[in-house]
Amino acid sequence: MKKPGLIFIAGPTASGKSAAALALARTLGGEVINADAMQVYGDLNVITARPTADDEVKAPHRLYGVLQGVERCSAGRWARLAKDVLYQCQQQGKVAVVCGGTGLYFRALEEGLSPIPETPGATRAEAEARRRELGPEAFREEVVAHDPDMARLPAGDSQRLIRAWEVFRATGKPLSWHQAQQREPLIDKVDARIVIEPPRDVLYARCDARAVEMMRQGGVEEVRALLERNLDPALPVMKALGVPEIAAMLRGDMDETEALQMLQQNTRRFAKRQLTWFRNQAADWPRAATAEDAEACILEQLGSL
C-alpha cells in the first residue's frame, strides 16, 4: 500500500465521522481538515461539537475555528482555504483526512468553483435591506424575475436568495449564469472516501444526546456571549444549529425544556437533510454504519492502491 494523499470522510451530524477521521489521521500520520460550515467559526466550540483540545494533541486539526462570527464562509472561500492546506500537506508528505458534513465543500474541491466575482459589502447590505423592505415572498419573486433558475429556492432560503440578488446587482448577470461557467477541479484525485450512515434510530438517539450536551455543557454560555456582541442576525453563525433555540430560551420566549425539545427536533431534521443530500449527491460513495467500520473501509480502499 503506497502512502495516500487525500481521504474524504462525510456524514450527518452525530454520525461519528470526527472519531473516524481522528483514528485514521493517527494511524496514517496525517492531519484532519475540517469540512463543516459551522466548525470554521471560533465562536462556537460546544455548539458545533468541535474536536477537543485532547483530540488536537493526538493529531493536527486544520481549518477549525479559523474565522470569527462577523465573517461569512461560502463554499468558495472554504475551498480556497482548503486548497492551501492540502498543498501544505502534500509538500510535507502528510495524509489529509477531509472530514465534515457540508457536502458542497467536498464538491467544491472535486468539481471546482464557479468564477463568481466578489461583491462589495455594501451590495450585500443593500440586498438584506431589500428583503426586509419587500418581505420574503416578494423578495424571492424579484430574484426569480432576474434569475428564473432561482425558482427552485423557497422564500425562506434567505442566504442563497440574497446571494443571487447581490450577484445580479453587482455584475448585471444572474448567479445561475456564473454557476454555469466552466470550472476546474482544485484537487487531482481522492485516494479513498466514505459516508458514515448509521441506522436511523441510532442516529436520531445520538442527535438527541448531542442536543443535551449543547444545553448542559457550555452551549448556553456560548450563545449568550454571541448575543452580547449584537451581531447581524443574518450572519451564518447566528443560524448555526443550537443558536436560535438557545437564544429563544435566553430571551424568555420558551423555557429550558421547550428549548431542548426544539433543539432535538431540529438536530434530527438537520441530520435527515444531510442524509438526503449525500444519498442524492454522493450515491457512489461507499457507506459505513459506524466510525470503526468507516476506518476499516478506508484502509481496505487504500490497500487496493
One Martini backbone bead per residue (centre of mass of N, CA, C, O) as a GRO file, in nm:
protein
  305
    1MET     BB    1   0.091   0.039   0.027
    2LYS     BB    2   0.060   0.348  -0.047
    3LYS     BB    3   0.072   0.668   0.031
    4PRO     BB    4  -0.170   0.868   0.095
    5GLY     BB    5  -0.324   1.200   0.041
    6LEU     BB    6  -0.660   1.158   0.018
    7ILE     BB    7  -0.945   1.192   0.240
    8PHE     BB    8  -1.298   1.116   0.270
    9ILE     BB    9  -1.530   1.224   0.538
   10ALA     BB   10  -1.876   1.170   0.569
   11GLY     BB   11  -2.175   1.314   0.734
   12PRO     BB   12  -2.379   1.345   0.972
   13THR     BB   13  -2.467   1.442   1.252
   14ALA     BB   14  -2.356   1.216   1.493
   15SER     BB   15  -2.195   0.970   1.323
   16GLY     BB   16  -1.855   0.965   1.375
   17LYS     BB   17  -1.644   1.113   1.183
   18SER     BB   18  -1.433   1.234   1.378
   19ALA     BB   19  -1.331   0.965   1.491
   20ALA     BB   20  -1.240   0.846   1.221
   21ALA     BB   21  -1.039   1.070   1.143
   22LEU     BB   22  -0.855   1.046   1.388
   23ALA     BB   23  -0.775   0.751   1.355
   24LEU     BB   24  -0.649   0.782   1.070
   25ALA     BB   25  -0.443   1.004   1.134
   26ARG     BB   26  -0.284   0.825   1.334
   27THR     BB   27  -0.225   0.580   1.152
   28LEU     BB   28  -0.108   0.774   0.893
   29GLY     BB   29   0.009   1.055   0.967
   30GLY     BB   30  -0.210   1.289   0.978
   31GLU     BB   31  -0.465   1.530   0.887
   32VAL     BB   32  -0.738   1.724   0.988
   33ILE     BB   33  -0.999   1.852   0.774
   34ASN     BB   34  -1.234   2.084   0.766
   35ALA     BB   35  -1.601   2.026   0.641
   36ASP     BB   36  -1.756   2.254   0.822
   37ALA     BB   37  -1.940   2.543   0.826
   38MET     BB   38  -1.928   2.594   1.156
   39GLN     BB   39  -1.627   2.500   1.246
   40VAL     BB   40  -1.480   2.768   1.144
   41TYR     BB   41  -1.578   2.889   1.408
   42GLY     BB   42  -1.459   3.032   1.720
   43ASP     BB   43  -1.741   3.080   1.890
   44LEU     BB   44  -1.836   2.746   1.858
   45ASN     BB   45  -1.757   2.466   2.020
   46VAL     BB   46  -2.008   2.321   2.140
   47ILE     BB   47  -2.228   2.366   1.926
   48THR     BB   48  -2.028   2.219   1.692
   49ALA     BB   49  -1.847   1.988   1.803
   50ARG     BB   50  -1.560   2.026   1.838
   51PRO     BB   51  -1.266   1.939   1.872
   52THR     BB   52  -1.060   1.873   2.112
   53ALA     BB   53  -0.767   1.924   2.264
   54ASP     BB   54  -0.697   1.622   2.271
   55ASP     BB   55  -0.735   1.570   1.972
   56GLU     BB   56  -0.514   1.784   1.879
   57VAL     BB   57  -0.281   1.616   2.005
   58LYS     BB   58  -0.313   1.346   1.837
   59ALA     BB   59  -0.389   1.547   1.590
   60PRO     BB   60  -0.395   1.750   1.344
   61HIS     BB   61  -0.599   2.051   1.300
   62ARG     BB   62  -0.783   2.205   1.032
   63LEU     BB   63  -1.012   2.469   0.998
   64TYR     BB   64  -1.061   2.536   1.302
   65GLY     BB   65  -1.153   2.838   1.411
   66VAL     BB   66  -1.061   3.068   1.171
   67LEU     BB   67  -1.325   3.230   1.226
   68GLN     BB   68  -1.547   3.484   1.266
   69GLY     BB   69  -1.879   3.573   1.314
   70VAL     BB   70  -1.855   3.832   1.111
   71GLU     BB   71  -1.818   3.615   0.903
   72ARG     BB   72  -1.814   3.461   0.580
   73CYS     BB   73  -1.865   3.111   0.458
   74SER     BB   74  -1.814   2.984   0.173
   75ALA     BB   75  -1.734   2.740  -0.040
   76GLY     BB   76  -1.515   2.906  -0.178
   77ARG     BB   77  -1.355   2.995   0.067
   78TRP     BB   78  -1.295   2.719   0.178
   79ALA     BB   79  -1.152   2.599  -0.073
   80ARG     BB   80  -0.913   2.795  -0.067
   81LEU     BB   81  -0.812   2.711   0.210
   82ALA     BB   82  -0.787   2.405   0.152
   83LYS     BB   83  -0.587   2.413  -0.078
   84ASP     BB   84  -0.351   2.515   0.094
   85VAL     BB   85  -0.348   2.283   0.301
   86LEU     BB   86  -0.311   2.049   0.098
   87TYR     BB   87  -0.043   2.148  -0.010
   88GLN     BB   88   0.110   2.127   0.256
   89CYS     BB   89   0.071   1.824   0.295
   90GLN     BB   90   0.211   1.740   0.036
   91GLN     BB   91   0.491   1.871   0.096
   92GLN     BB   92   0.505   1.694   0.381
   93GLY     BB   93   0.379   1.398   0.340
   94LYS     BB   94   0.072   1.417   0.423
   95VAL     BB   95  -0.224   1.317   0.529
   96ALA     BB   96  -0.557   1.404   0.419
   97VAL     BB   97  -0.850   1.441   0.633
   98VAL     BB   98  -1.157   1.503   0.517
   99CYS     BB   99  -1.409   1.644   0.747
  100GLY     BB  100  -1.777   1.633   0.711
  101GLY     BB  101  -2.126   1.776   0.641
  102THR     BB  102  -2.049   1.958   0.380
  103GLY     BB  103  -2.101   1.875   0.063
  104LEU     BB  104  -2.009   2.132  -0.099
  105TYR     BB  105  -1.710   2.112  -0.021
  106PHE     BB  106  -1.637   1.858  -0.172
  107ARG     BB  107  -1.732   1.957  -0.449
  108ALA     BB  108  -1.542   2.201  -0.475
  109LEU     BB  109  -1.285   2.028  -0.501
  110GLU     BB  110  -1.373   1.834  -0.746
  111GLU     BB  111  -1.522   2.072  -0.943
  112GLY     BB  112  -1.499   2.348  -0.839
  113LEU     BB  113  -1.538   2.697  -0.918
  114SER     BB  114  -1.722   2.953  -0.963
  115PRO     BB  115  -1.671   3.264  -1.142
  116ILE     BB  116  -1.738   3.467  -0.886
  117PRO     BB  117  -1.746   3.767  -0.799
  118GLU     BB  118  -1.685   3.988  -0.577
  119THR     BB  119  -1.885   4.158  -0.345
  120PRO     BB  120  -1.984   4.418  -0.196
  121GLY     BB  121  -2.091   4.490   0.116
  122ALA     BB  122  -2.308   4.697   0.026
  123THR     BB  123  -2.471   4.499  -0.149
  124ARG     BB  124  -2.561   4.310   0.075
  125ALA     BB  125  -2.704   4.523   0.243
  126GLU     BB  126  -2.906   4.588   0.020
  127ALA     BB  127  -3.033   4.306   0.004
  128GLU     BB  128  -3.130   4.289   0.299
  129ALA     BB  129  -3.307   4.543   0.286
  130ARG     BB  130  -3.491   4.447   0.055
  131ARG     BB  131  -3.612   4.205   0.208
  132ARG     BB  132  -3.736   4.368   0.438
  133GLU     BB  133  -3.914   4.549   0.258
  134LEU     BB  134  -4.074   4.310   0.095
  135GLY     BB  135  -4.025   4.034   0.177
  136PRO     BB  136  -3.979   3.707   0.110
  137GLU     BB  137  -4.170   3.664  -0.137
  138ALA     BB  138  -4.109   3.923  -0.305
  139PHE     BB  139  -3.807   3.880  -0.316
  140ARG     BB  140  -3.812   3.619  -0.472
  141GLU     BB  141  -3.954   3.732  -0.722
  142GLU     BB  142  -3.727   3.928  -0.795
  143VAL     BB  143  -3.509   3.719  -0.838
  144VAL     BB  144  -3.659   3.542  -1.054
  145ALA     BB  145  -3.683   3.765  -1.269
  146HIS     BB  146  -3.358   3.754  -1.314
  147ASP     BB  147  -3.351   3.427  -1.201
  148PRO     BB  148  -3.523   3.148  -1.275
  149ASP     BB  149  -3.345   2.925  -1.131
  150MET     BB  150  -3.441   3.031  -0.832
  151ALA     BB  151  -3.725   2.882  -0.808
  152ARG     BB  152  -3.612   2.639  -0.624
  153LEU     BB  153  -3.630   2.846  -0.400
  154PRO     BB  154  -3.728   2.930  -0.108
  155ALA     BB  155  -3.812   3.206   0.075
  156GLY     BB  156  -3.639   3.101   0.335
  157ASP     BB  157  -3.368   3.121   0.153
  158SER     BB  158  -3.191   3.384   0.219
  159GLN     BB  159  -2.894   3.337   0.147
  160ARG     BB  160  -2.928   3.259  -0.163
  161LEU     BB  161  -3.108   3.497  -0.250
  162ILE     BB  162  -2.915   3.722  -0.172
  163ARG     BB  163  -2.687   3.627  -0.349
  164ALA     BB  164  -2.838   3.656  -0.620
  165TRP     BB  165  -2.897   3.957  -0.597
  166GLU     BB  166  -2.603   4.067  -0.561
  167VAL     BB  167  -2.482   3.953  -0.822
  168PHE     BB  168  -2.667   4.099  -1.019
  169ARG     BB  169  -2.608   4.384  -0.918
  170ALA     BB  170  -2.285   4.370  -0.963
  171THR     BB  171  -2.285   4.223  -1.279
  172GLY     BB  172  -2.566   4.178  -1.458
  173LYS     BB  173  -2.572   3.868  -1.380
  174PRO     BB  174  -2.668   3.576  -1.312
  175LEU     BB  175  -2.584   3.328  -1.103
  176SER     BB  176  -2.636   3.091  -1.302
  177TRP     BB  177  -2.433   3.185  -1.511
  178HIS     BB  178  -2.180   3.155  -1.339
  179GLN     BB  179  -2.229   2.849  -1.263
  180ALA     BB  180  -2.202   2.754  -1.580
  181GLN     BB  181  -1.920   2.786  -1.581
  182GLN     BB  182  -1.619   2.683  -1.608
  183ARG     BB  183  -1.444   2.433  -1.417
  184GLU     BB  184  -1.177   2.361  -1.179
  185PRO     BB  185  -1.027   2.147  -1.013
  186LEU     BB  186  -0.848   2.139  -0.686
  187ILE     BB  187  -0.793   1.834  -0.743
  188ASP     BB  188  -0.679   1.528  -0.857
  189LYS     BB  189  -0.743   1.317  -0.609
  190VAL     BB  190  -0.903   1.040  -0.441
  191ASP     BB  191  -0.817   0.763  -0.244
  192ALA     BB  192  -1.062   0.794  -0.028
  193ARG     BB  193  -1.408   0.710   0.076
  194ILE     BB  194  -1.690   0.815   0.302
  195VAL     BB  195  -2.013   0.735   0.440
  196ILE     BB  196  -2.171   0.793   0.741
  197GLU     BB  197  -2.463   0.562   0.810
  198PRO     BB  198  -2.660   0.524   1.039
  199PRO     BB  199  -2.907   0.418   1.183
  200ARG     BB  200  -3.175   0.607   1.242
  201ASP     BB  201  -3.215   0.551   1.549
  202VAL     BB  202  -2.924   0.603   1.629
  203LEU     BB  203  -2.891   0.889   1.520
  204TYR     BB  204  -3.125   1.024   1.679
  205ALA     BB  205  -3.013   0.962   1.959
  206ARG     BB  206  -2.754   1.129   1.916
  207CYS     BB  207  -2.893   1.397   1.864
  208ASP     BB  208  -3.025   1.420   2.142
  209ALA     BB  209  -2.757   1.409   2.299
  210ARG     BB  210  -2.626   1.656   2.166
  211ALA     BB  211  -2.833   1.861   2.272
  212VAL     BB  212  -2.771   1.821   2.569
  213GLU     BB  213  -2.476   1.906   2.555
  214MET     BB  214  -2.523   2.194   2.465
  215MET     BB  215  -2.698   2.282   2.718
  216ARG     BB  216  -2.493   2.153   2.961
  217GLN     BB  217  -2.174   2.222   2.818
  218GLY     BB  218  -2.176   2.559   2.716
  219GLY     BB  219  -2.385   2.667   2.500
  220VAL     BB  220  -2.524   2.898   2.652
  221GLU     BB  221  -2.270   3.073   2.688
  222GLU     BB  222  -2.206   3.108   2.389
  223VAL     BB  223  -2.471   3.248   2.308
  224ARG     BB  224  -2.459   3.482   2.501
  225ALA     BB  225  -2.195   3.601   2.388
  226LEU     BB  226  -2.304   3.643   2.104
  227LEU     BB  227  -2.542   3.838   2.175
  228GLU     BB  228  -2.359   4.065   2.307
  229ARG     BB  229  -2.248   4.152   2.007
  230ASN     BB  230  -2.470   4.227   1.802
  231LEU     BB  231  -2.519   4.064   1.558
  232ASP     BB  232  -2.611   3.978   1.260
  233PRO     BB  233  -2.876   3.763   1.204
  234ALA     BB  234  -2.768   3.681   0.899
  235LEU     BB  235  -2.548   3.531   1.000
  236PRO     BB  236  -2.441   3.213   1.005
  237VAL     BB  237  -2.377   3.187   1.315
  238MET     BB  238  -2.685   3.263   1.397
  239LYS     BB  239  -2.785   2.973   1.244
  240ALA     BB  240  -2.677   2.774   1.414
  241LEU     BB  241  -2.717   2.493   1.558
  242GLY     BB  242  -2.863   2.626   1.871
  243VAL     BB  243  -2.889   2.933   1.865
  244PRO     BB  244  -3.197   2.995   1.831
  245GLU     BB  245  -3.295   2.819   2.070
  246ILE     BB  246  -3.126   2.951   2.300
  247ALA     BB  247  -3.208   3.242   2.245
  248ALA     BB  248  -3.507   3.201   2.313
  249MET     BB  249  -3.454   3.129   2.607
  250LEU     BB  250  -3.300   3.393   2.689
  251ARG     BB  251  -3.558   3.575   2.610
  252GLY     BB  252  -3.825   3.400   2.718
  253ASP     BB  253  -3.990   3.228   2.491
  254MET     BB  254  -3.867   2.975   2.650
  255ASP     BB  255  -3.794   2.703   2.804
  256GLU     BB  256  -3.569   2.456   2.849
  257THR     BB  257  -3.746   2.222   2.755
  258GLU     BB  258  -3.839   2.349   2.488
  259ALA     BB  259  -3.559   2.402   2.372
  260LEU     BB  260  -3.463   2.109   2.369
  261GLN     BB  261  -3.684   1.992   2.191
  262MET     BB  262  -3.625   2.172   1.947
  263LEU     BB  263  -3.327   2.092   1.914
  264GLN     BB  264  -3.375   1.794   1.865
  265GLN     BB  265  -3.554   1.823   1.618
  266ASN     BB  266  -3.353   1.995   1.444
  267THR     BB  267  -3.125   1.788   1.446
  268ARG     BB  268  -3.276   1.562   1.301
  269ARG     BB  269  -3.346   1.726   1.048
  270PHE     BB  270  -3.058   1.790   0.965
  271ALA     BB  271  -2.963   1.499   0.931
  272LYS     BB  272  -3.168   1.425   0.713
  273ARG     BB  273  -3.068   1.630   0.501
  274GLN     BB  274  -2.786   1.515   0.480
  275LEU     BB  275  -2.863   1.234   0.388
  276THR     BB  276  -3.005   1.323   0.131
  277TRP     BB  277  -2.766   1.452  -0.005
  278PHE     BB  278  -2.575   1.203  -0.012
  279ARG     BB  279  -2.772   1.018  -0.168
  280ASN     BB  280  -2.784   1.211  -0.423
  281GLN     BB  281  -2.460   1.326  -0.446
  282ALA     BB  282  -2.317   1.034  -0.309
  283ALA     BB  283  -2.402   0.741  -0.421
  284ASP     BB  284  -2.093   0.617  -0.487
  285TRP     BB  285  -2.027   0.602  -0.204
  286PRO     BB  286  -1.928   0.452   0.048
  287ARG     BB  287  -2.055   0.270   0.334
  288ALA     BB  288  -2.111   0.327   0.696
  289ALA     BB  289  -2.230   0.276   1.032
  290THR     BB  290  -1.940   0.328   1.155
  291ALA     BB  291  -1.635   0.433   1.248
  292GLU     BB  292  -1.497   0.157   1.233
  293ASP     BB  293  -1.598   0.081   0.950
  294ALA     BB  294  -1.477   0.324   0.808
  295GLU     BB  295  -1.184   0.268   0.864
  296ALA     BB  296  -1.176  -0.013   0.728
  297CYS     BB  297  -1.268   0.083   0.446
  298ILE     BB  298  -1.038   0.276   0.390
  299LEU     BB  299  -0.805   0.070   0.420
  300GLU     BB  300  -0.908  -0.107   0.192
  301GLN     BB  301  -0.885   0.099  -0.033
  302LEU     BB  302  -0.576   0.149   0.007
  303GLY     BB  303  -0.489  -0.153  -0.046
  304SER     BB  304  -0.562  -0.119  -0.371
  305LEU     BB  305  -0.323   0.084  -0.468
   0.00000   0.00000   0.00000
